[in-house]
Structures are given as C-alpha cells and as structure tokens.
Amino acid sequence: MGVEADYRLIPNLGSGECERLQEMLDADINAVIITPGEPHCLHPLIDEAEAKNIRVVCVASDAPGSQRSTVVRVDPDIGDRLVAELMGRFVPPQAQTAVVTGTLNTEDHCRKTEGFRAAFPQYCQGGQILDVIEGHEDGDETFEKCLKFLKAHPDVAGLHVNIVTCLPVCYALNACGLAGNMRLITTDLFGEMLPFFEKQIIHASIYQRPYVQGQTAVRLIVENALHARPIPHEYLLGPAIVMKSNLYLFRETRNLKRPLAD
C-alpha cells in the first residue's frame, strides 16, 4: 500500500519521549503511534501534530486532555474488575494485598492502580491494599522495593503487578521464601514467565493482546489515510486471563516447548 514505518525507540517508558516525538514531527510523516509514559509533557506536541493534520494514535496508555485522534487498549474498567475479582477469589476475607506498578504519572498505570484499589474490597470482604510500589519499569528498583516490602509484610496475601515487569517481583518472592505462598497476578505474557507459571509462583496474568493493539492502531491509520474512514475516539479490546492450564494457547508461548506433564 506504500506505507512506510519509521521506528524511533526510547530506552524506557517516559524516557526521551518528547525528543523522539519532536524528531518525528520535524520529518515528513502522516501519523504517529505512541505509548505515552509522561502524557502531560507530550500534550503540546500531540496537539501540534493534530493541528498539522498528523493523526496521533495512543496504544496501551492514553494522553487524556490532549487532541490525540484515538487510543487503542484493553478496556480498563473490565480489566480492573477482572483482576479484583480474581484476587478476591484467590485470597481469604480480610486479606491484605499490594500493587506493583511502573509510575503513577503514566495514565495506564495510574488508572489500573486506582481501579483495583476501588474494586478489590467489593470482591474481598474487609480486603485492604497495603501499598502501591512504583518501580518505574526498572528491574533493579522493582526488585529492591518489593524485597523491602515483603520483608516488612511477610503475611501479605496477594500481589498484583499491573505492568509487564513482573520477573523482579518473582525473584523477590523467591528471595524471601514466599514463592507459591502468596497469590501473584501479573500482566501480559512472555516466554520467561513460563517457569513461574509452572511452579505456581504466578497464579494468573491479565493478557492485554499487545499484538492486536498494535495491529489495530496501524489499521485505523491506514484506513483513514487511504479510504477516509473516520477514526473512533476510543477503541477498546477485551482482556483475557492466562493461567497454567491455558498457557500455550497464546501467541507468545504457542511455539515454545511444553514441559512434560506432572
């Protein structure tokens, strides 16, 4: 179709986003797909792009208040209630839990955190969220903060990791001797998570269909550019639940070797 993709990578979510986006606006482009880590900093550039008739599509996380064309992501309200209900079924009444996230400056991380905090007590009588641990998508920082929290609260019943950075949390659980004793619900799926599912350290994960998110963002842009089809203000997908029993149904693990049955 004559569509050319220009990738401008950043080291971490929220790091160097404004510089990369400015570079793209200075080039000859028709649309931008971005996952905004620091949306408040990006607002002026997003609005500038749209004023120049450059469509801006946010993926996974939004930039609320900006003039972006649309956001493609899993329905956050359904996702929040889904993980809250799962955790409520995994842990006993009066249970104490905690949330591990990236940064509350990122709209997706903040919304998931607040949604879980609001919904969890509805599914767990007397349930409490003891802490929100911000690891800033950094493995070492996430590990150290989780290790400190777990040593201070060894009786916590569950942890919810609402970002993809879950391995440092698994390592912290192992280091404290709590692996398997605490209910851990993570987000998304990749190959390195499989041993933790098999050992029942990760009990469930909320799958956000990342491939479909990216595919949908490109399709919306191409159909708008080539066929003048309107772009919806928001495009929401339904989440899925990953557990040990259905691990190998998903794109990220479909071609991996399965372990021998127990």
Secondary structure, DSSP 8 states (H G I E B T S, - for coil): ----------SSTTSSHHHHHHHHHHS--SEEEE--SSHHHHHHHHHHHHHTT-EEEEESS--TTS--SEEEEE-HHHHHHHHHHHHHHHS-TT-EEEEEES-TTSHHHHHHHHHHHHHHHHHSTT-EEEEEEE-TT-HHHHHHHHHHHHHH-TT--EEEE-SS--HHHHHHHHHTT-TTTSEEEEES--GGGHHHHHTTSS-EEEE--HHHHHHHHHHHHHHHHHH-----S-EEE--EEE-GGGGGGSTTTTTS------
